[in-house]
């Protein structure tokens, strides 16, 4: 009996490995752990280019000479081999100039490694908020191109990818920059697929405080408009050169979107512009700020979709500012100021330990919730 069980186990194991190879090799290269050790000089600290709760990213050169960013996922990941590779295979079919290309992956034992194209200028977060040695003096044409390219990449994910994809973690550290400082959206570790007949998903809240749409943070009700909100925050960061997760403004310690709205009411919107920006076209910069405010409105259904955002960022469009409403803001009850880079992980079954610091959002809880209930129905 013991021998039969052992034989059955081996058979199942072989079947799983065969399935994994079939999934992996259909669209993406399956790389060995030893080859990636060699590519990174045994994951030497000098080759480390990033890291966080997900794991560590190393710069490496593959055996065929390809420069790559090699992302070693945390050993705490509970995702199984087949599930991991199915997700990888799905992502590997996506091609767009503003999305980071997945080169391959490794699944050996407990190792889960993703191999992406290497981008010379690291992340937007490094360029905007890094130490003096890493920070880059980005002029307005570069900043505008970063906003435009990120919007185009998101519009592709939301409308053209099959099935549609909500990224769920749009932030400066997940926008990577190539040699010309053009943007590519990376890190699909939290991404959710949206089939054609679904407009809404109830899910565990995950993301970064400072970028979370309030209706998603409060109720775990995820729509594409959560990405739109995060994009709006990102645009304000690009223009101001300040981190929404780490900076607070004024005596009331306002977060970036609150501060921007306050300046709008005072007729001083250009006060958020990064002092290091130098010369810039005021009319165009004002339009970008206003588009960001449209994206961060408290009620999700009032935000534009990403295709509309791409058009709104263009010079030919007149924005209807009369329809613009106050932004929504979420932050945890335990912190009066935003928490930099922290992950908001909670159940969608309640709002204990959370609050929204914004009167317009507080008064609109029922409206946001009712909208979410409607969106839970298939089209």
C-alpha positions in Angstrom: 0.0 0.0 0.0 2.8 2.4 0.9 4.6 1.7 -2.4 1.3 2.4 -4.3 0.8 5.7 -2.5 4.4 6.7 -3.2 4.0 5.8 -6.8 0.8 7.8 -7.1 2.5 10.8 -5.5 5.4 10.6 -8.0 2.9 10.4 -10.8 1.0 13.4 -9.6 4.3 15.3 -9.2 5.4 14.4 -12.7 2.0 15.5 -14.1 2.2 18.8 -12.3 5.7 19.5 -13.6 4.6 18.6 -17.1 1.6 21.0 -16.8 3.9 23.7 -15.5 6.3 23.3 -18.5 3.4 23.4 -20.9 2.0 26.6 -19.4 5.3 28.3 -19.1 6.7 27.4 -22.5 3.6 28.4 -24.5 4.3 32.2 -24.0 7.2 32.7 -21.7 10.7 31.3 -21.2 11.2 28.9 -18.3 14.6 29.7 -16.8 16.6 27.6 -14.4 17.5 28.8 -10.9 21.2 28.2 -11.6 21.1 30.3 -14.7 19.6 33.2 -12.7 22.2 32.8 -9.9 24.9 33.1 -12.6 23.2 36.1 -14.2 23.2 38.0 -10.9 26.6 36.7 -9.6 24.8 34.6 -7.0 22.4 37.4 -6.2 25.2 39.7 -5.1 24.1 42.8 -3.1 25.8 45.1 -5.6 23.3 44.0 -8.2 20.3 44.7 -6.1 18.2 47.5 -7.7 14.9 47.4 -5.7 12.9 45.6 -3.0 9.9 45.6 -0.7 7.3 43.3 0.8 7.1 41.3 -2.4 10.8 40.4 -2.4 14.0 41.7 -4.0 14.9 42.8 -7.6 18.4 42.3 -9.0 20.1 43.5 -12.2 21.5 40.6 -14.3 22.7 39.5 -17.6 21.3 36.3 -19.1 23.4 33.7 -20.9 22.3 35.1 -24.3 23.5 38.6 -23.3 20.0 40.0 -22.5 20.0 42.5 -19.6 17.2 41.8 -17.2 15.6 42.8 -14.0 15.3 39.6 -11.9 12.5 39.7 -9.3 12.7 37.1 -6.6 9.3 36.8 -4.9 9.0 36.4 -1.2 9.2 32.8 0.1 6.0 33.6 2.0 4.0 33.5 -1.2 1.3 30.7 -1.0 0.6 30.7 -4.7 1.0 27.2 -6.2 3.1 26.3 -9.2 0.2 25.9 -11.7 -1.6 29.1 -10.4 1.6 31.1 -10.6 2.5 30.0 -14.1 -1.0 30.5 -15.3 -0.9 34.1 -14.1 2.6 34.5 -15.7 1.4 33.1 -18.9 -1.6 35.5 -19.0 0.7 38.5 -18.4 3.2 37.4 -21.0 0.7 37.7 -23.8 0.3 41.4 -23.2 2.4 43.7 -25.4 2.3 47.5 -25.2 5.0 50.2 -25.4 4.1 51.4 -22.0 4.1 48.0 -20.2 7.2 46.3 -18.9 7.8 43.1 -20.9 8.0 39.8 -19.1 11.0 37.8 -20.4 10.6 34.6 -18.4 10.2 33.0 -15.0 11.7 30.4 -12.7 9.7 27.9 -10.6 12.0 25.4 -8.8 11.2 24.2 -5.3 10.2 27.2 -3.3 11.7 29.7 -5.8 9.3 32.0 -7.6 11.2 34.4 -9.8 10.1 36.7 -12.6 12.4 38.0 -15.2 11.6 41.4 -16.8 13.3 43.6 -19.4 15.8 45.9 -17.7 15.1 49.6 -17.8 18.1 51.8 -17.5 16.6 54.7 -15.5 15.0 52.6 -12.7 11.7 53.9 -11.3 9.8 57.2 -11.4 10.0 57.1 -7.6 13.8 57.2 -7.7 13.8 60.0 -10.3 11.3 62.2 -8.3 11.9 61.3 -4.7 15.3 59.6 -4.5 18.4 60.7 -2.8 20.4 63.5 -4.4 22.6 61.0 -6.2 19.6 59.2 -7.7 17.2 62.0 -8.3 16.8 63.2 -11.9 16.1 66.8 -13.0 13.1 66.0 -15.2 11.9 68.9 -17.4 8.3 69.4 -18.3 8.3 67.6 -21.7 9.6 64.5 -19.9 7.1 64.8 -17.1 4.2 65.2 -19.5 5.4 62.2 -21.5 5.5 60.1 -18.4 1.9 61.1 -17.6 0.7 60.5 -21.2 2.5 57.1 -21.5 1.3 55.8 -18.2 -2.3 56.8 -19.1 -1.9 55.0 -22.5 -0.7 51.9 -20.8 -3.5 51.9 -18.3 -6.1 52.5 -21.0 -4.8 49.5 -22.8 -5.0 47.3 -19.7 -8.6 48.4 -19.0 -10.0 48.3 -22.5 -7.9 46.3 -24.9 -6.2 43.6 -23.0 -8.2 40.3 -23.1 -9.5 39.9 -20.5 -9.3 43.4 -19.1 -6.9 44.0 -16.3 -7.0 46.3 -13.2 -3.5 46.9 -12.0 -4.4 47.7 -8.3 -1.0 49.2 -7.4 -0.3 52.2 -9.7 2.3 54.3 -7.9 5.6 56.0 -8.7 7.8 53.0 -7.7 5.9 50.8 -10.2 6.4 53.1 -13.1 9.8 52.3 -14.7 11.7 54.5 -17.0 13.7 53.5 -20.1 16.8 55.1 -21.5 14.8 58.1 -22.8 12.8 58.4 -19.6 9.6 57.0 -21.3 7.4 55.1 -18.8 6.5 51.5 -18.6 4.0 50.1 -16.0 5.5 47.2 -14.0 4.7 44.9 -11.1 1.5 43.0 -11.8 1.6 41.1 -8.5 -1.7 42.6 -7.3 -3.4 42.7 -10.8 -7.0 41.4 -11.2 -8.6 40.1 -14.4 -11.9 41.6 -15.4 -13.8 39.4 -17.8 -16.1 41.1 -20.3 -19.3 40.5 -18.3 -17.9 41.8 -15.0 -17.7 45.4 -14.0 -17.0 44.9 -10.3 -15.0 42.6 -8.0 -15.2 42.3 -4.2 -11.7 41.6 -2.9 -9.2 41.9 -0.1 -7.9 45.5 -0.1 -4.3 45.7 -1.2 -2.2 48.6 -2.4 -0.3 51.6 -1.0 -1.7 54.2 1.4 -1.7 57.5 -0.4 -2.9 56.0 -3.7 -6.0 54.0 -2.5 -9.4 55.1 -3.9 -11.7 55.6 -0.8 -14.5 53.3 -2.0 -12.0 50.5 -2.5 -10.1 51.1 0.7 -13.4 51.2 2.7 -15.4 48.4 1.2 -13.0 46.3 -0.9 -15.2 47.1 -3.9 -12.8 47.1 -6.9 -13.5 48.7 -10.2 -11.3 50.1 -12.9 -11.9 53.5 -11.3 -9.6 52.5 -8.5 -6.7 52.6 -11.0 -8.0 56.0 -12.3 -7.8 57.4 -8.8 -4.3 56.2 -8.3 -3.3 57.6 -11.7 -4.6 61.0 -10.6 -2.5 60.9 -7.5 0.5 59.9 -9.6 0.0 62.9 -11.9 0.1 65.3 -8.9 3.3 63.7 -7.7 4.9 64.1 -11.1 3.9 67.8 -11.2 4.8 68.6 -7.6 7.9 66.4 -7.1 6.4 65.2 -3.8 5.3 61.8 -2.6 1.6 61.4 -1.7 2.6 58.6 0.7 5.2 60.5 2.6 4.5 64.3 2.5 1.9 66.3 4.4 1.1 69.9 3.8 0.1 72.9 6.0 -1.0 73.1 9.6 -3.8 70.5 9.0 -1.3 68.0 7.5 -3.2 67.6 4.3 -2.4 64.8 1.9 -1.4 65.8 -1.7 -4.9 65.7 -3.2 -6.4 67.6 -0.3 -3.7 70.3 -0.6 -4.2 70.6 -4.3 -8.0 71.1 -3.9 -7.4 73.7 -1.2 -5.0 75.6 -3.6 -7.7 75.4 -6.3 -10.2 77.0 -4.0 -7.7 79.7 -3.3 -6.9 80.2 -7.0 -3.3 79.2 -6.5 -3.1 75.8 -8.3 0.3 76.4 -9.7 1.7 76.6 -6.1 2.0 72.8 -6.2 4.5 72.8 -9.1 7.9 71.4 -8.3 10.3 74.4 -7.6 13.0 72.4 -9.4 11.0 72.2 -12.7 12.2 75.5 -14.0 10.3 76.9 -17.0 7.0 75.3 -18.0 3.9 76.0 -20.0 1.4 77.2 -17.4 -1.7 76.5 -19.4 -0.7 72.9 -20.0 0.5 72.2 -16.5 -2.8 73.6 -15.2 -4.7 71.2 -17.5 -2.8 68.2 -16.1 -3.5 69.3 -12.5 -7.2 69.6 -13.3 -7.3 66.2 -15.0 -5.7 64.7 -11.9 -8.5 66.3 -9.8 -11.1 64.8 -12.2 -9.5 61.4 -11.6 -9.5 61.7 -7.8 -13.2 62.7 -7.3 -14.8 61.1 -4.3 -17.6 59.4 -6.2 -16.1 56.7 -8.4 -18.7 57.0 -11.1 -17.8 60.7 -11.6 -14.2 59.9 -12.5 -13.4 59.5 -16.2 -12.3 56.2 -17.7 -8.7 55.9 -18.8 -9.5 56.4 -22.5 -11.2 59.6 -21.6 -8.1 60.6 -19.5 -5.8 60.1 -22.5 -8.0 62.5 -24.5 -8.3 65.0 -21.6 -4.5 65.2 -21.4 -4.3 66.3 -25.0 -4.3 70.0 -26.0 -7.4 70.0 -28.0 -9.9 69.4 -25.2 -11.7 71.9 -23.0 -12.4 70.6 -19.5 -15.8 71.2 -18.0 -14.6 72.4 -14.6 -18.2 73.2 -13.5 -18.7 69.4 -13.1 -15.6 68.9 -11.0 -16.3 67.8 -7.4 -14.1 67.5 -4.3 -11.6 64.6 -4.1 -11.9 61.6 -1.8 -9.2 60.8 0.6 -8.5 57.6 2.6 -6.0 57.0 5.3 -5.9 54.7 8.3 -7.4 55.7 11.6 -4.1 55.0 13.4 -2.2 57.6 11.5 -2.9 61.3 11.2 -0.3 61.7 8.4 0.0 59.5 5.4 2.1 56.3 5.9 4.9 56.0 3.3 4.9 52.9 1.2 2.8 50.8 3.6 0.5 48.2 2.4 -3.2 48.3 3.3 -4.3 44.8 3.8 -7.8 44.2 5.3 -11.0 42.4 4.9 -13.8 43.9 2.8 -16.3 42.9 5.4 -16.0 46.1 7.5 -14.5 49.5 8.1 -13.1 49.0 11.6 -9.7 50.8 12.0 -10.3 53.0 8.9 -11.6 56.4 8.3 -11.9 58.9 5.5 -10.5 62.4 6.3 -12.7 64.4 3.9 -16.1 65.8 4.5 -17.3 65.1 1.0 -16.4 61.4 1.2 -18.0 61.1 4.7 -21.3 62.4 3.3 -21.1 60.2 0.3 -20.6 56.8 1.9 -24.1 55.6 0.9 -23.8 56.8 -2.6 -20.4 55.1 -3.1 -21.7 51.9 -1.6 -24.9 51.8 -3.6 -22.9 52.4 -6.8 -20.7 49.4 -5.9 -23.7 47.2 -5.3 -25.0 48.1 -8.7 -21.6 47.3 -10.3 -21.5 43.9 -8.8 -24.1 42.7 -11.3 -22.8 41.4 -14.7 -23.3 43.6 -17.6 
